[in-house]
């Protein structure tokens, strides 16, 4: 943990936000040595932040003790070079417990994921996140998706809550997000952060940029950081010809492949990390591994993606 405010550190889009997978050994137990290597490689490759034990990191599959070990390992490997944000979820009591474990492990902030299972009203959701914010000194980014969908008015109240610094959208309703951004800008002006949190967020990067949201999580960065970095640089520079080439030749086909299996947003990413030479193990149930044919298609797609990084005549990447 560093003394610099998390919001200030995250607001500078120096690179993609890195959501490492969690490494397991052949027996299914945590492999912290491999996990450390995965985090270290990501930071050295140019990640702007490490989001440990979140969706891609199988937060749902980790015992609290395992969660804390992974967060502590991520903090130690980053050594303050970039912020470490840890997941927190389930009901309020467990979310508070995970928050405190992350704080003890030295995390810089929390990504507050949806409460477990229940579909709550706006009043209950607001109370949940406010109680979480009050229970920890860590800054919080609230994650909208699935059963945690917010009205613009509720996001305004979140933005007014001490300790809540940002809002990550995993829903993909751009009309709603435009109204959220407008409402917060009008009713709670400040440095509130927004993140594109859709799976393979690069696919919607141009659309989110259009409403002023430039921060995003990159699952591709886990296994093909050079592709993710080239896309990030092109998107921020307004080099839409490069963005579109990578979208057409790599990202859209990757999303099509990801759609071939439930849970592939995690297991296909983990397969990609293994393809690149780091044995992070398989996913834990209830997720399942991609088929052999899908892994082969992924390998071919990654190769094609790297070929797309070769600049055309008169172009630089």
N, C-alpha and C positions, 0 to 999 in steps of 0.2 A: 504494500500500500504506500502511496506517495501523498504528499500534502497538497498537490495540485488538484483543483476541483475536477471531478470526473467529467462533468459536462464540457468543460473547456478542452479536456484531452480528447473527448470523443467527437467534438464538433469539427475538428480539422480532418478532412477526408484524405489522409496521407496514404491510405491503402484500404483494401477490403477488411471487413471485420471477420475474424477467424473463429470458427466454431469447431474446435477439434473433436474428433471422435474419441471415444473412451476405449483404451486398449485392454484386451483380455488375453490371457494365456490359453494354452490348449485345454486346461482344466476349467476354464470359464472364470477364473479369478482375475482380479485386476492385475495388469502388468504395468506397474508404475514406471519401470525403466523405459519401456517402449513409449508409454504416454509422454514421458518427459522429452524423449527424442522427437516425437511428433510435434509437441508444443514448441520446442526449441527450433525445429526446422521452419515452422510457420512464422515465428518471430523474425528469424534471420532472413526469411524470404521477403518480408516487408509488410506483415500484418499490422493494422493500426490498433488492434485490440484483440484480446483473447477472451472469448465467451465460453467459459469452462462449464461442463456438465449441464448443458442446455439441451435443446431438442436433438441436435445431431450427436451430442454426447450422451444420449440415452439416460437423461435425468430420471426418467420413469423407472429404469431398471436398477438404480443404484441404492444401496442401503445408506443411511445417513453417514455412517463411518467411512464408507467408500467415497461418498461424495466429498467429505472433508479432506480425505487423503488426496484426491485428484485436484481439488482447488488449491490446496497447499503446494502440491507439486507444480501446478501452473504458475503460482505466485513466485515460487523459487526459481523456476526456469526463465521467467520473463525478467526477473530481477529489476523491476521498475521501468524497464524500457518502454513497455506499453501497459495500459491498464488491464486488469483482469476482472471480468464481470462473471458472476456465478449465477446459475439458475436457482429459482425458489418456486415451489408450487405446492399443490394439494390444498387442503383446507387451511384456514387461517392459522390454527395451532401448529401444524406441521410446516407451513410456509415460514412462520416465525422461527421455528427450530432450525430449518435449513439456512435461514438468513443469519442466525447467530453462529452457526457452524462456519459459514463462509466468512463472517467477520473475524472469527477467531483464527481462520486460516490465512488471513491477510488480504482478502479480496478488496477491490476498490469499489465494487457496486454489485447490484443484483438485477437480473432479468426476471421479473415477476410473471410467471406463466399462469394460465387459467386455473381457477380452482378445480378440484377434482369433480368431474361428472355432472354436478348440478347445473341447471340452467337458472341463473339468478336474475332478479330484477336490477335495475340501475342503482337503486338505493343500497342493496346488499353488496353489489360489486364495489361500489365506492367505499363502503364501510370496511370491506375486506382489505383493500389496498391501503386505506388510511391506517388501519390497525397494523399492517405490516410495516408501513413507513415509520410509525411511531415506535416500533419495537426494535429498531436498529439504527445505527448511525450511518449505514451505507446508503448511498444514493440509489434510486430505483428507476428502472425503465419498465413500464407496464406493457405487456405483450397482448395485443388484441388478436384473437383467433378462436375458432370453434365455439365454445360456450361462453366466451368472454368478449362480447361485442358491445361497444359503447356508443351512446349518443354524443353529439358534439357538446351538449351541455355537461355531460358527465366528465368528458375529457377536460373541459374548462376547470371543473372542480379538482380533478387530478392535478392539473398544472398549478393550481393554487395551493396544493398540499406540500408542506415542507418535506423535502427528501425525495420527492418524485420529480425527476428531471427530464423524462422523455417517454415516448410512446412508439412502440414497434407494431407495425401493421402486418399481420399474417392473414388477413381476410381478403384483401384485394379489391375492395369496393372503392374505386377512385372517386365516385361522387361523394360518398361518405367522408373519405379522407380530405377532399377539398373543403367540405363543410367544417370538418374538425379543425383544419389548419386555419381557416378563416375565423372561426369562433374563438379559438385560443388567441389568435393575433389581435382580435378586437377586445375580448373580455379579460384576458390574462396575459398582456404583452410581456415579453421577456425572452429568455434564451432557451425555451423549451425545445427539445430535440425530437426529430421524427426519423424513423427507420423503416425501410422497406424490408419486411421480414418474411416475404413469400418464399417458398422453396424455389431454389434457383432464381434468386431475385434479379439476376442480370436480365432475364427475359423481359421483365417489366421495368427495367431501369430507365428507359427513355420516357415512359409514361409517368413514372414517379418524379423524374427530374422536371417534368412539365408543371408539376404543382409544388416544386421547390424542395422535394425530398431527395437528397443525394446520398445519405448514409444507408448502407445495406449490408446484410449478412451474405457471405459467399461460401456455400458448401463446396463449390468447385475448387476454391482455394486449398481445401484439404488435400487434394490429390493432383491438382494441376495449377500450382500457384502462378506460373508464368502466364498462363492463359488468363487467369483471373486478374492479374496485375495489368496486363495489356488492355483488357476490357475496361478496367477501372480508370486507367489513365486516359483512354480514348473517350470514355463517357464524360469525365470531368473536363476534358479539353474541348468538348463539342465536336470531336472527330467522328461524326456519325457514319462516315463511310466505313471506317474500321469497326465501329460498333456493329453495324449491320452485317458486315462480313462475318464477324464472330457469331452474331445471332443466327444467321442463316446456316452457317457451316458447322457450328458446334452446339450452341446453347439450345436452339429449338430442337435439334435431333436428340440432345441429351434429355430434355424435358419429355419428349415423346417416349424415350426409353424408360425414363423414371416412372412414367404412367403405366408401364406394363405390369407392375406389381405393387401391392399394398405394402407400405413401409419402406419402399425403395428410396424415399427421400433420405433415409439413414443407411440402409443396408447396401445400396448401390454406391453411396459415397465411401463407405467402409471398404467395399470391394475395390474401389478406385485407389484408395490408399495402399492396399495390399499389392495392387498391380504395379505401383510405383516403387515397390521394394521394401515397404515397412509393414511387418506382420503385426497388425493391430487386432488380429483375431476376428471371430465372427460376432454377429449381433446376439444379444440375449433374447430369449423369448419374452413376449409373444411375437416379436419380429422374426423374420426368416430371411435366409440368404437368397440372393438372386440366382436364377438358373445359370447353368454353365454357358448356355447360348447367349444370355443377356450379358454375362461378364465378358464374353468374347466380343460382343458388339460394343461394349464400353471401351475395351482395349483399342479397337479399331477407331472409335470416335475420338479418343484421346490423341491417338496418333494423328488423325486428321486435324484436330484442334491445334496441335503444335505446328503442323505444316502451314496453317493459316497465319501464323505469326511471322512468316517470311514476308517482308514488305514488298509491295508491288513497286514498279519503277516510279521513282519520284516521291515515294511515300516513306514515312518513318513510323515505327511502332515504339 
